[in-house]
Amino acid sequence: QVQLVESGGGLVQAGGSLTLSCAASTRTFSSYAMGWYRQAPGKQREMVAVIESGGRNYADSVKGRFTISRDNAKNTVYLQMNSLKPEDAAVYYCMGQKYGSPYWGQGTQVYVSS
């Protein structure tokens, strides 16, 4: 069982920046595909960014504004969010997957004021 703990959410003004962190409790973190997903009220959970051995993938809506990165020495994945928009407001979930079903964090709330 892998535990994922997100942090860094909060309230930011439109145009501002925020960095989310997700710490994973596994010794084989480097072999996991890691990602960030988000869910806004009344909407389905959607992929924001994923980082794995093959590279990085981003949702079209965040390309050029968000950057996913990882520090394998710290078992941590980050999401740098710049130029935030009100539509970026959601609960952001960290995801980790090696084999089979992915693991999920508890989520961290991001609010963006216009």
N, C-alpha and C positions, 0 to 999 in steps of 0.2 A: 504494500500500500504506500503510495506516494502522497505526501501532503504538499499542497501549494498554498502559499500565503501571500496575498497581494497587499500592497500598501501604496500610498501616494495619491489617492483620490482626494477630491475636495471641490471647492468652488473657485472658478476662475472667470475672469471677464472674457468676452469674445475677443479674439485676437491674441489672447495670452497663451502661455505654455504650461505644461504639466508633465511630470515624469512619473510613470507607474513602475513599480518593482514587483517582482514575484520570486519568492525564495522557495526552492524545492528541497524536499527532504529525501534525497536519493544520492547514492555514491556514484551512480552511473549517469549523472545529469547530462554529460556531454553527448550521450547516445540518444537522448530524447529530442524529438521534434517539439518545439515550444511555440506557443501562440497566444495571441490576445483576441478575445471575442467580446462583443458587447450586446447588450439588450436594453432597448428603450421601452418605456411603458406601452403596452399594446402592440409591440412588435416582436418578431422572432429574433432569436439570438443570431448574430451574424459575425462572420470572420472579419477581423480588422487587419491582423498581420500574423504571419507565421515565419519562423526561422528554423531551418533544418540543414542537414549536410549539403543539400542541393542549392541552398541559397535562401532568399527571402521573398515572400509574396505579400502583397498588400491589396486591400480592397481599393477599388478605383476611387472611392470617396475620400480616401486618406492619403493617396499617393502624393508625394511631394511635401506633405505636412507632418506625417508621422514616421518615426524610425524605430524599428525593433532591433534590439541587440542583446547579446548574452555575455555573461562572464562565467565561464565554466569553473573557474577556480572558486567562485563564490556561490555556485549553484543558483544563479540568479538570472532572470530575463527581465529586460526593461522595455518600456514603450515611451519614447520621447514624443510628446504631442505638442506641435506648434500651430500657430494660427488657428486656434480652436474656434469652432462655430457652435451656435446654439444646438444645431442638429447632432453634434458630437456627444451631447449629454446622454448618459446611459450608465448602467452598471457594467463595469468592465471585468471580465473573467479571464483568468490565466488558465491555459490548457497545456497539458504535457502528455505526450504519447510516445511509447516505444513499441509495444506490441498490443494488439487488441484494442479494447476500449480506452479512451483517453481519461486522464484525471483532470479534475476541475478544482479551482480555488473557490472561495466563498464569495468572491466579487468585491469590488470597490467602486463606490459611487463617484461619478464625475458630473458636476453641475457646471453649466456654462451660461453666464448671464449676458444678455444682449444689451 
